[in-house]
Amino acid sequence: MASGTRGAGYTRAKDQHSTRRFIRRASKETKTLREFLNKFNNDWSSGLAGLLAYNILMSMVPIAIALIAILGFLLGGITDTKQLIERATAFFPTVAQNQDAVQLAITQLQKNAGWLTIIAVALALFSGSNLFINMEGCLNIVYRVRTRPFVRQRLIAITMVLIFILLVPIMVLISSLPTFALGLLATNPALQKIPFISTIATNPIISYMASFLGSVLVGFILFEAIFIIVPNQRISLSNSWLGALSSALGLALFLLLFPLYARFGLSSYTGQVGFAVILLIFFYYFALILMIGAEINAFFSEGVHPIPNNLVTFISTMAHALNEDRPASEGHAHIDSQPTERADEQHIEKVRLEEADNQRRNLEKAQQTPGQKRRHKLQLEKPQSPKRMMLLEVAVGSALAVLLEWLHLRRKL
């Protein structure tokens, strides 16, 4: 009976310990999530996403012109454009309704590809580099790093434009490969005779999954390039893949759900105004996904902590502490800036203590005699005994002490 009671008590204590450990872990994870959300809000990431969305919208036109110009060069040696358009309608059904316009555009590209390329590249380098300069500023806020010098910043931005122009065709090709492969399996009579392959080719779930995985891979390549190159910081693949993968998954889900959102949530917007609104919303969510990925990398991989207040309050408070130029006519109602002020005071106190400690050490060194300095230097240069050697010395000493005591007792007997 007593043993059963002890067993039940032990089981109850074990369950309580497991519950407390689970609660502590859940509390720690909840605190981490709160700190991440606090960093995201205080960095003003949603507002910076709006800034990026406008810049993306302004930069897409010249970059698209550059892509069309490159397409004009590639189409320069093609004579049977009608067959090309017919093949394009298999992948893009909307082309079938505008074959005459597409034919005219291809003809103009074949004739004027040289001049169009020069203009397009110039516009793309200027407007596109402005996009990546603003993107660098937003990501530098997230990572707490300073911006590059003007010339280096412009060169990095132009390089990113060129990388982006090169990546777009590759990403389009990668995203089209799953659909193309499934279509090839479905239309090839020889492959249709194989039961397993025929089932895969005709299964709509597999088709959707293949398209989704292709979108994730394309997004991962794009976001990884941005997170590694754009911020003014050396970021390794191990510290950037988590945010890139999160943004890629978010973008793939967004591309999957946005047509439904545009159809049912934006049905009241029609015409050119509606098209502009849809584009702005699309680019805003894309920029927001980009900022979320950057925040994940900065917080979880780089260990960047949130600032005490939101970005505007933090900047105005620190600027006033530095310049002492806050207007007397400031409104009475404002966000409490005491967290930033306390953090600034704690930092100043920490710096003062470090300076005082350094001064004390320097004074002690200056007051030491030559002999004391020599002994201090020898102590610093003396190799420290490893932990294992210390344990071995203690064990050997204890064994010798026990042996001597045993011999002493034996003589007495």
C-alpha positions as semicolon CSV with decimal commas, in nm:
position;residue;x (nm);y (nm);z (nm)
1;M;0,000;0,000;0,000
2;A;0,276;0,237;0,094
3;S;0,470;0,154;-0,224
4;G;0,156;0,220;-0,432
5;T;0,111;0,557;-0,262
6;R;0,475;0,646;-0,324
7;G;0,441;0,541;-0,691
8;A;0,131;0,753;-0,737
9;G;0,303;1,047;-0,569
10;Y;0,606;1,005;-0,792
11;T;0,386;0,993;-1,105
12;R;0,195;1,302;-0,988
13;A;0,518;1,491;-0,919
14;K;0,655;1,388;-1,259
15;D;0,339;1,511;-1,433
16;Q;0,356;1,841;-1,246
17;H;0,720;1,882;-1,343
18;S;0,637;1,810;-1,710
19;T;0,349;2,060;-1,695
20;R;0,569;2,331;-1,544
21;R;0,837;2,266;-1,805
22;F;0,578;2,289;-2,083
23;I;0,441;2,613;-1,939
24;R;0,792;2,762;-1,915
25;R;0,869;2,663;-2,272
26;A;0,538;2,799;-2,400
27;S;0,593;3,122;-2,205
28;K;0,942;3,158;-2,352
29;E;0,818;3,099;-2,706
30;T;0,530;3,341;-2,654
31;K;0,773;3,604;-2,525
32;T;0,993;3,549;-2,831
33;L;0,694;3,591;-3,061
34;R;0,593;3,910;-2,880
35;E;0,945;4,049;-2,916
36;F;0,941;3,967;-3,289
37;L;0,605;4,139;-3,339
38;N;0,731;4,432;-3,132
39;K;1,036;4,462;-3,358
40;F;0,821;4,439;-3,670
41;N;0,589;4,716;-3,546
42;N;0,862;4,942;-3,404
43;D;1,067;4,917;-3,723
44;W;0,765;5,057;-3,907
45;S;0,786;4,765;-4,150
46;S;0,430;4,804;-4,279
47;G;0,497;5,170;-4,366
48;L;0,828;5,082;-4,531
49;A;0,640;4,818;-4,732
50;G;0,417;5,095;-4,870
51;L;0,728;5,291;-4,971
52;L;0,871;4,985;-5,146
53;A;0,539;4,913;-5,319
54;Y;0,538;5,257;-5,481
55;N;0,899;5,221;-5,591
56;I;0,833;4,874;-5,732
57;L;0,536;5,009;-5,928
58;M;0,745;5,294;-6,070
59;S;1,033;5,060;-6,160
60;M;0,839;4,779;-6,324
61;V;0,774;4,969;-6,648
62;P;1,137;5,038;-6,746
63;I;1,246;4,690;-6,633
64;A;0,965;4,539;-6,839
65;I;1,075;4,747;-7,137
66;A;1,427;4,613;-7,093
67;L;1,296;4,257;-7,092
68;I;1,091;4,324;-7,406
69;A;1,398;4,477;-7,570
70;I;1,602;4,167;-7,488
71;L;1,315;3,962;-7,629
72;G;1,341;4,172;-7,945
73;F;1,704;4,071;-7,982
74;L;1,615;3,706;-7,928
75;L;1,338;3,730;-8,186
76;G;1,563;3,892;-8,441
77;G;1,646;3,563;-8,613
78;I;1,296;3,416;-8,606
79;T;1,097;3,436;-8,929
80;D;0,792;3,218;-8,854
81;T;0,638;3,435;-8,581
82;K;0,290;3,295;-8,644
83;Q;0,398;2,953;-8,519
84;L;0,556;3,119;-8,215
85;I;0,227;3,292;-8,131
86;E;0,033;2,967;-8,172
87;R;0,267;2,796;-7,927
88;A;0,235;3,087;-7,686
89;T;-0,145;3,050;-7,680
90;A;-0,101;2,700;-7,534
91;F;0,061;2,849;-7,223
92;F;-0,109;3,194;-7,217
93;P;-0,473;3,166;-7,329
94;T;-0,521;3,544;-7,323
95;V;-0,278;3,577;-7,615
96;A;-0,527;3,401;-7,841
97;Q;-0,763;3,699;-7,815
98;N;-0,494;3,950;-7,918
99;Q;-0,287;3,770;-8,182
100;D;-0,287;4,070;-8,419
101;A;-0,152;4,303;-8,146
102;V;0,112;4,049;-8,046
103;Q;0,214;4,006;-8,411
104;L;0,252;4,384;-8,451
105;A;0,457;4,412;-8,127
106;I;0,692;4,132;-8,235
107;T;0,742;4,297;-8,576
108;Q;0,829;4,630;-8,413
109;L;1,070;4,457;-8,176
110;Q;1,244;4,290;-8,468
111;K;1,286;4,625;-8,645
112;N;1,374;4,855;-8,353
113;A;1,540;4,627;-8,101
114;G;1,868;4,824;-8,100
115;W;1,731;5,168;-8,014
116;L;1,470;5,025;-7,781
117;T;1,738;4,834;-7,592
118;I;1,952;5,144;-7,542
119;I;1,658;5,346;-7,407
120;A;1,527;5,058;-7,201
121;V;1,861;4,977;-7,040
122;A;1,920;5,344;-6,952
123;L;1,574;5,378;-6,795
124;A;1,597;5,042;-6,622
125;L;1,937;5,119;-6,470
126;F;1,822;5,457;-6,340
127;S;1,473;5,371;-6,213
128;G;1,563;5,018;-6,109
129;S;1,866;5,133;-5,915
130;N;1,647;5,382;-5,727
131;L;1,424;5,090;-5,631
132;F;1,712;4,892;-5,484
133;I;1,859;5,200;-5,315
134;N;1,531;5,252;-5,130
135;M;1,513;4,879;-5,062
136;E;1,862;4,892;-4,911
137;G;1,753;5,174;-4,681
138;C;1,452;4,975;-4,560
139;L;1,657;4,660;-4,498
140;N;1,934;4,858;-4,327
141;I;1,673;4,978;-4,077
142;V;1,574;4,618;-4,012
143;Y;1,937;4,503;-3,967
144;R;2,055;4,820;-3,780
145;V;2,339;4,889;-4,025
146;R;2,449;5,210;-4,194
147;T;2,403;5,279;-4,564
148;R;2,678;5,240;-4,821
149;P;2,860;5,541;-4,969
150;F;2,684;5,701;-5,267
151;V;2,896;5,556;-5,547
152;R;2,912;5,207;-5,400
153;Q;2,541;5,218;-5,324
154;R;2,457;5,309;-5,684
155;L;2,686;5,039;-5,823
156;I;2,530;4,771;-5,600
157;A;2,182;4,889;-5,703
158;I;2,270;4,874;-6,075
159;T;2,416;4,528;-6,021
160;M;2,091;4,417;-5,860
161;V;1,894;4,550;-6,159
162;L;2,110;4,345;-6,395
163;I;2,078;4,038;-6,172
164;F;1,702;4,088;-6,158
165;I;1,678;4,116;-6,539
166;L;1,879;3,795;-6,571
167;L;1,679;3,615;-6,302
168;V;1,334;3,692;-6,442
169;P;1,360;3,467;-6,752
170;I;1,519;3,192;-6,543
171;M;1,243;3,216;-6,282
172;V;0,973;3,213;-6,549
173;L;1,132;2,904;-6,701
174;I;1,155;2,727;-6,363
175;S;0,794;2,812;-6,276
176;S;0,677;2,680;-6,615
177;L;0,871;2,353;-6,599
178;P;0,626;2,159;-6,377
179;T;0,326;2,253;-6,594
180;F;0,520;2,185;-6,913
181;A;0,641;1,847;-6,786
182;L;0,290;1,741;-6,680
183;G;0,150;1,858;-7,013
184;L;0,415;1,658;-7,196
185;L;0,328;1,349;-6,994
186;A;-0,042;1,399;-7,064
187;T;-0,002;1,444;-7,443
188;N;0,262;1,180;-7,513
189;P;0,093;0,854;-7,624
190;A;0,393;0,641;-7,536
191;L;0,407;0,773;-7,181
192;Q;0,031;0,746;-7,135
193;K;0,058;0,368;-7,162
194;I;0,248;0,360;-6,831
195;P;-0,021;0,352;-6,558
196;F;0,177;0,534;-6,291
197;I;0,281;0,823;-6,519
198;S;-0,067;0,852;-6,667
199;T;-0,216;0,886;-6,319
200;I;0,034;1,155;-6,225
201;A;-0,023;1,353;-6,546
202;T;-0,403;1,355;-6,513
203;N;-0,418;1,423;-6,138
204;P;-0,514;1,792;-6,077
205;I;-0,382;1,787;-5,719
206;I;-0,035;1,688;-5,840
207;S;-0,052;1,960;-6,105
208;Y;-0,138;2,224;-5,844
209;M;0,132;2,098;-5,608
210;A;0,394;2,102;-5,886
211;S;0,297;2,458;-5,980
212;F;0,305;2,562;-5,612
213;L;0,651;2,410;-5,557
214;G;0,776;2,579;-5,872
215;S;0,650;2,915;-5,741
216;V;0,820;2,852;-5,404
217;L;1,151;2,773;-5,574
218;V;1,129;3,084;-5,790
219;G;1,046;3,303;-5,492
220;F;1,326;3,152;-5,284
221;I;1,583;3,238;-5,554
222;L;1,455;3,596;-5,577
223;F;1,436;3,665;-5,202
224;E;1,768;3,492;-5,132
225;A;1,941;3,718;-5,385
226;I;1,782;4,025;-5,225
227;F;1,862;3,930;-4,864
228;I;2,226;3,844;-4,940
229;I;2,317;4,137;-5,169
230;V;2,098;4,438;-5,086
231;P;2,160;4,502;-4,710
232;N;2,492;4,664;-4,619
233;Q;2,598;4,356;-4,426
234;R;2,770;4,027;-4,500
235;I;2,488;3,776;-4,468
236;S;2,556;3,407;-4,521
237;L;2,319;3,153;-4,667
238;S;2,273;2,995;-4,324
239;N;2,147;3,329;-4,186
240;S;1,920;3,414;-4,478
241;W;1,751;3,093;-4,593
242;L;1,483;3,099;-4,323
243;G;1,353;3,442;-4,420
244;A;1,385;3,365;-4,792
245;L;1,189;3,042;-4,752
246;S;0,922;3,213;-4,540
247;S;0,883;3,490;-4,795
248;A;0,877;3,240;-5,082
249;L;0,600;3,038;-4,914
250;G;0,409;3,357;-4,839
251;L;0,445;3,475;-5,198
252;A;0,332;3,139;-5,340
253;L;0,022;3,141;-5,117
254;F;-0,039;3,505;-5,205
255;L;-0,021;3,434;-5,578
256;L;-0,260;3,143;-5,525
257;L;-0,518;3,344;-5,328
258;F;-0,483;3,693;-5,480
259;P;-0,698;3,619;-5,791
260;L;-0,985;3,522;-5,559
261;Y;-0,927;3,835;-5,348
262;A;-0,920;4,056;-5,660
263;R;-1,236;3,893;-5,795
264;F;-1,451;3,915;-5,482
265;G;-1,284;4,188;-5,274
266;L;-1,195;4,434;-5,551
267;S;-1,486;4,377;-5,786
268;S;-1,609;4,736;-5,735
269;Y;-1,292;4,876;-5,895
270;T;-1,320;4,882;-6,274
271;G;-1,130;5,031;-6,564
272;Q;-0,784;5,185;-6,543
273;V;-0,839;5,307;-6,186
274;G;-0,929;4,956;-6,077
275;F;-0,624;4,814;-6,252
276;A;-0,398;5,068;-6,073
277;V;-0,557;4,987;-5,735
278;I;-0,509;4,613;-5,790
279;L;-0,145;4,667;-5,888
280;L;-0,079;4,883;-5,581
281;I;-0,236;4,626;-5,349
282;F;-0,045;4,346;-5,519
283;F;0,291;4,523;-5,489
284;Y;0,217;4,630;-5,130
285;Y;0,160;4,272;-5,020
286;F;0,470;4,164;-5,211
287;A;0,676;4,432;-5,030
288;L;0,517;4,333;-4,697
289;I;0,618;3,970;-4,754
290;L;0,971;4,091;-4,833
291;M;0,988;4,292;-4,509
292;I;0,856;3,998;-4,303
293;G;1,131;3,774;-4,443
294;A;1,396;4,036;-4,363
295;E;1,260;4,074;-4,008
296;I;1,272;3,694;-3,959
297;N;1,637;3,685;-4,068
298;A;1,734;3,985;-3,855
299;F;1,556;3,869;-3,538
300;F;1,599;3,491;-3,541
301;S;1,927;3,451;-3,736
302;E;2,121;3,772;-3,662
303;G;1,990;3,838;-3,309
304;V;1,877;4,198;-3,375
305;H;1,656;4,323;-3,089
306;P;1,359;4,563;-3,115
307;I;1,404;4,933;-3,046
308;P;1,223;5,073;-2,737
309;N;0,964;5,276;-2,934
310;N;0,836;5,289;-3,287
311;L;1,076;5,428;-3,547
312;V;0,932;5,782;-3,562
313;T;0,923;5,826;-3,184
314;F;1,269;5,675;-3,150
315;I;1,423;5,906;-3,413
316;S;1,256;6,221;-3,279
317;T;1,352;6,138;-2,918
318;M;1,716;6,061;-2,999
319;A;1,741;6,364;-3,231
320;H;1,613;6,587;-2,951
321;A;1,862;6,432;-2,707
322;L;2,141;6,508;-2,953
323;N;2,039;6,852;-3,088
324;E;1,801;6,974;-2,812
325;D;1,576;7,132;-3,074
326;R;1,231;6,994;-2,997
327;P;0,972;7,268;-3,070
328;A;0,796;7,415;-2,770
329;S;0,470;7,406;-2,965
330;E;0,467;7,025;-2,979
331;G;0,124;6,876;-2,916
332;H;0,049;6,758;-2,565
333;A;-0,087;6,423;-2,682
334;H;0,193;6,199;-2,806
335;I;0,334;5,850;-2,766
336;D;0,525;5,792;-2,444
337;S;0,896;5,818;-2,527
338;Q;1,021;5,713;-2,182
339;P;1,130;5,364;-2,303
340;T;1,369;5,528;-2,548
341;E;1,486;5,783;-2,291
342;R;1,549;5,512;-2,030
343;A;1,738;5,301;-2,283
344;D;1,950;5,604;-2,374
345;E;2,025;5,676;-2,006
346;Q;2,117;5,312;-1,942
347;H;2,348;5,316;-2,241
348;I;2,515;5,637;-2,123
349;E;2,559;5,492;-1,772
350;K;2,706;5,171;-1,916
351;V;2,955;5,371;-2,125
352;R;3,051;5,578;-1,818
353;L;3,115;5,265;-1,611
354;E;3,325;5,114;-1,889
355;E;3,529;5,435;-1,920
356;A;3,578;5,450;-1,542
357;D;3,689;5,087;-1,537
358;N;3,934;5,148;-1,822
359;Q;4,075;5,455;-1,646
360;R;4,119;5,256;-1,325
361;R;4,304;4,979;-1,508
362;N;4,526;5,226;-1,688
363;L;4,605;5,403;-1,360
364;E;4,695;5,070;-1,195
365;K;4,924;4,983;-1,484
366;A;5,091;5,324;-1,464
367;Q;5,154;5,286;-1,087
368;Q;5,311;4,940;-1,115
369;T;5,685;4,907;-1,062
370;P;5,899;4,737;-1,331
371;G;5,913;4,419;-1,120
372;Q;5,536;4,412;-1,077
373;K;5,488;4,468;-1,449
374;R;5,727;4,178;-1,522
375;R;5,544;3,946;-1,281
376;H;5,208;4,055;-1,420
377;K;5,330;3,984;-1,773
378;L;5,457;3,641;-1,670
379;Q;5,122;3,562;-1,510
380;L;4,942;3,657;-1,828
381;E;5,181;3,453;-2,041
382;K;5,172;3,151;-1,808
383;P;4,968;2,878;-1,972
384;Q;4,658;2,789;-1,783
385;S;4,617;2,425;-1,679
386;P;4,345;2,254;-1,872
387;K;4,043;2,139;-1,682
388;R;4,126;1,775;-1,736
389;M;4,476;1,819;-1,597
390;M;4,338;1,989;-1,290
391;L;4,095;1,704;-1,233
392;L;4,376;1,453;-1,280
393;E;4,597;1,636;-1,029
394;V;4,315;1,641;-0,772
395;A;4,248;1,269;-0,824
396;V;4,617;1,175;-0,790
397;G;4,655;1,392;-0,480
398;S;4,349;1,237;-0,318
399;A;4,476;0,885;-0,394
400;L;4,816;0,962;-0,241
401;A;4,651;1,105;0,070
402;V;4,435;0,793;0,112
403;L;4,742;0,569;0,064
404;L;4,949;0,757;0,323
405;E;4,663;0,745;0,573
406;W;4,625;0,371;0,519
407;L;5,000;0,312;0,577
408;H;4,986;0,525;0,889
409;L;4,695;0,320;1,032
410;R;4,872;-0,007;0,946
411;R;5,182;0,094;1,144
412;K;4,968;0,168;1,446
413;L;4,810;-0,179;1,426
